[in-house]
Amino acid sequence: MTARDAVAIIPLRAGSKGLPGKNTRPLAGRPLYVHAIEQAQAAGIERIVISTDIADLIERPFASGITVLPRPAELASDDAPMDVVLGQVLSHGVTGPAQVVLLQATSPLRRGGDISAAIDLHDRGEFELVLSATQANSGVLKWGRRGAGGQFVPLSDPAHCFANRASLPPVYRPNGAVYVFDADWFRQNGTLAGGRIGMVEMPPERSHDIDTLADFEAVEAMLKSVSSSAG
């Protein structure tokens, strides 16, 4: 595949409440983070920046095109916002204009084609941010928030609260697998939460996110099943 004029950012923390060390834990024979690298390369991305506080990765030599940017301890906590992490990368690891592809290692079932589809949509120039999403339960359109004095505040059109579930429109949730945006746009805004957002759909079977050991084992079983079928 022709190389993309883009840079992939892969954030990897050492700590994790749900599964300590998950980013370097072997998944189907390869460390979890390696799957993200291979998926970026499958999409034709030649420049990859790993943002991490994992000492072994900071000291390890990587192939040409892969750069490791040490992450300060204050940006590696459980509550460190992704916006702040990206800000550090785009100040110290990626300078100048660039199309950025954010790939979280915890979404190892995404494919290079999912990444390429998001890049292609972003290339059209209609959206500041393109993200991957999967279809979810439309029943959430019936939900609401609790307002002052016990008021029920619908999350969307109040008519949805009284509609038959089958008549509700499709709903999609971001699955965290792919985000594409322009580096200068992010530097100006300081957050992903702004501008026009485009979406590429990924099927539920490729939208699993790893947070716990159970998640890890379930995804590994899926990968091994696919490998066995292919063999």
C-alpha positions as CSV (number, residue, x, y, z in Angstrom):
1,M,0.0,0.0,0.0
2,T,1.2,3.5,-0.8
3,A,2.7,5.3,2.2
4,R,0.4,7.8,3.9
5,D,1.5,11.3,4.6
6,A,0.4,11.0,8.2
7,V,1.8,10.3,11.7
8,A,0.3,7.7,14.0
9,I,0.4,8.4,17.8
10,I,0.2,5.4,20.0
11,P,-0.2,6.3,23.8
12,L,1.1,3.6,26.2
13,R,0.9,3.9,29.9
14,A,2.8,1.6,32.3
15,G,0.0,1.8,34.9
16,S,-3.5,0.4,34.6
17,K,-6.1,-0.2,37.3
18,G,-8.0,-2.8,35.3
19,L,-5.0,-4.8,34.1
20,P,-1.5,-3.7,35.1
21,G,1.1,-4.0,32.4
22,K,-1.6,-4.6,29.7
23,N,0.1,-2.5,27.0
24,T,3.1,-4.8,26.9
25,R,1.3,-8.0,27.8
26,P,1.6,-10.7,25.0
27,L,-1.6,-11.0,23.0
28,A,-1.8,-13.9,20.5
29,G,2.0,-14.1,20.5
30,R,2.9,-10.3,20.3
31,P,2.8,-7.5,22.9
32,L,-0.4,-5.6,22.8
33,Y,1.1,-2.4,21.5
34,V,2.7,-4.2,18.6
35,H,-0.7,-4.8,17.1
36,A,-1.3,-1.1,16.9
37,I,2.1,-0.6,15.2
38,E,1.3,-3.3,12.6
39,Q,-2.1,-1.8,11.9
40,A,-0.7,1.6,11.3
41,Q,1.8,0.1,8.9
42,A,-0.9,-1.9,7.2
43,A,-2.6,1.4,6.5
44,G,0.5,2.7,4.9
45,I,1.6,5.0,7.7
46,E,5.4,5.1,7.9
47,R,5.9,7.6,10.8
48,I,4.8,6.4,14.3
49,V,5.3,8.1,17.6
50,I,4.9,6.1,20.8
51,S,4.1,8.3,23.9
52,T,5.0,6.3,27.0
53,D,6.4,6.2,30.5
54,I,7.4,2.5,30.1
55,A,11.1,2.3,30.8
56,D,11.7,-0.8,28.7
57,L,10.2,0.8,25.6
58,I,12.0,4.1,26.1
59,E,15.3,2.2,26.2
60,R,14.5,-0.2,23.4
61,P,15.6,0.4,19.8
62,F,12.8,0.4,17.2
63,A,12.8,0.1,13.5
64,S,13.2,3.2,11.3
65,G,10.1,5.4,11.4
66,I,9.2,4.6,14.9
67,T,10.0,7.2,17.6
68,V,9.5,6.8,21.3
69,L,8.7,10.0,23.2
70,P,9.1,9.8,27.0
71,R,6.0,10.8,28.8
72,P,6.3,12.8,32.1
73,A,5.0,11.1,35.2
74,E,2.2,13.7,35.7
75,L,0.8,12.7,32.2
76,A,0.9,9.0,33.0
77,S,-1.7,8.9,35.8
78,D,-5.1,7.2,35.5
79,D,-6.8,10.6,35.4
80,A,-4.5,12.3,32.9
81,P,-6.7,13.6,30.0
82,M,-5.9,12.5,26.5
83,D,-6.0,16.1,25.3
84,V,-3.0,16.9,27.6
85,V,-1.1,13.8,26.4
86,L,-1.6,14.8,22.8
87,G,-0.6,18.4,23.6
88,Q,2.8,17.1,24.9
89,V,3.3,14.9,21.8
90,L,2.4,17.7,19.4
91,S,4.8,20.1,21.2
92,H,7.8,17.8,21.6
93,G,7.4,14.8,19.3
94,V,5.5,16.0,16.3
95,T,6.3,19.6,15.2
96,G,4.9,21.4,12.2
97,P,1.9,20.5,10.1
98,A,0.8,16.9,10.1
99,Q,-2.3,14.7,9.8
100,V,-2.5,12.8,13.1
101,V,-3.9,9.3,13.5
102,L,-4.5,8.4,17.2
103,L,-4.4,4.7,17.8
104,Q,-5.0,3.3,21.3
105,A,-3.4,0.0,21.8
106,T,-6.4,-1.3,23.7
107,S,-8.3,-1.7,20.4
108,P,-6.3,-4.6,18.8
109,L,-9.1,-5.9,16.6
110,R,-9.2,-2.8,14.3
111,R,-7.7,-3.3,10.8
112,G,-5.6,-1.3,8.6
113,G,-8.6,-0.7,6.4
114,D,-10.5,0.9,9.3
115,I,-7.6,3.4,9.7
116,S,-7.5,4.0,5.9
117,A,-11.2,4.7,5.8
118,A,-10.9,7.3,8.6
119,I,-8.0,9.0,6.8
120,D,-9.9,9.0,3.5
121,L,-12.9,10.7,5.1
122,H,-10.7,13.3,6.9
123,D,-8.9,14.0,3.6
124,R,-12.2,15.2,2.1
125,G,-11.9,18.3,4.4
126,E,-15.5,18.2,5.7
127,F,-14.6,17.4,9.3
128,E,-12.0,18.6,11.8
129,L,-12.1,15.2,13.5
130,V,-13.0,11.7,12.2
131,L,-13.5,8.9,14.7
132,S,-14.5,5.3,14.5
133,A,-17.8,4.1,16.0
134,T,-20.0,1.1,16.2
135,Q,-23.7,0.7,16.3
136,A,-25.2,0.6,19.8
137,N,-28.6,0.1,21.5
138,S,-31.0,2.8,20.3
139,G,-32.8,2.5,23.7
140,V,-30.4,5.2,25.0
141,L,-32.5,7.7,23.2
142,K,-35.2,7.1,25.8
143,W,-32.9,8.1,28.6
144,G,-32.5,11.4,30.3
145,R,-30.8,13.3,33.1
146,R,-32.1,14.3,36.5
147,G,-32.6,18.1,36.5
148,A,-33.3,20.5,39.3
149,G,-36.3,19.7,41.5
150,G,-36.5,16.1,40.1
151,Q,-37.0,17.2,36.5
152,F,-36.5,14.6,33.8
153,V,-34.4,16.1,31.0
154,P,-34.4,13.9,27.8
155,L,-31.0,13.3,26.3
156,S,-32.4,13.9,22.8
157,D,-35.8,14.4,21.2
158,P,-38.5,14.1,24.0
159,A,-40.6,12.1,21.5
160,H,-38.1,9.3,21.6
161,C,-38.9,8.7,25.3
162,F,-42.4,7.5,24.2
163,A,-41.6,5.8,20.9
164,N,-41.5,2.1,20.3
165,R,-37.9,0.9,20.5
166,A,-38.1,-0.5,16.9
167,S,-38.9,2.9,15.6
168,L,-35.9,4.7,17.1
169,P,-33.1,5.8,14.7
170,P,-29.8,4.0,14.7
171,V,-27.3,5.1,17.5
172,Y,-23.5,4.8,17.3
173,R,-21.0,5.0,20.1
174,P,-17.3,5.9,19.6
175,N,-15.3,2.8,20.1
176,G,-11.9,4.4,20.7
177,A,-10.1,2.6,17.9
178,V,-9.3,5.4,15.5
179,Y,-9.2,9.2,15.6
180,V,-7.9,11.4,12.7
181,F,-7.3,15.1,12.9
182,D,-5.0,17.9,11.9
183,A,-2.1,18.7,14.2
184,D,-2.5,22.5,13.8
185,W,-6.2,22.3,14.4
186,F,-5.6,20.5,17.7
187,R,-2.8,23.0,18.7
188,Q,-5.2,25.8,18.2
189,N,-8.1,24.3,20.1
190,G,-6.3,22.2,22.7
191,T,-9.0,19.5,22.6
192,L,-10.6,16.9,20.5
193,A,-14.0,18.0,21.7
194,G,-14.8,20.6,19.1
195,G,-15.4,21.2,15.5
196,R,-17.3,19.0,13.0
197,I,-17.0,15.3,13.7
198,G,-17.1,12.6,11.0
199,M,-17.6,8.9,11.6
200,V,-16.5,5.7,10.0
201,E,-18.4,2.6,11.2
202,M,-16.7,-0.5,12.6
203,P,-18.6,-3.7,13.3
204,P,-19.2,-4.7,16.9
205,E,-16.9,-7.7,16.5
206,R,-13.9,-5.4,15.8
207,S,-14.8,-2.8,18.4
208,H,-13.7,-4.5,21.6
209,D,-11.7,-2.4,24.0
210,I,-9.3,-4.1,26.5
211,D,-9.6,-2.8,30.1
212,T,-9.6,-6.0,32.3
213,L,-8.1,-9.5,32.2
214,A,-11.4,-10.8,31.0
215,D,-11.4,-8.4,28.1
216,F,-7.9,-9.5,27.2
217,E,-8.7,-13.2,27.3
218,A,-11.8,-12.7,25.2
219,V,-10.0,-10.8,22.5
220,E,-7.1,-13.3,22.5
221,A,-9.6,-16.1,22.0
222,M,-11.1,-14.2,19.0
223,L,-7.7,-13.7,17.4
224,K,-6.7,-17.3,17.9
225,S,-10.1,-18.4,16.4
226,V,-9.5,-16.3,13.3
227,S,-6.0,-17.6,13.0
228,S,-7.1,-21.2,13.3
229,S,-9.8,-20.6,10.7
230,A,-7.4,-19.0,8.3
231,G,-5.0,-21.9,8.7
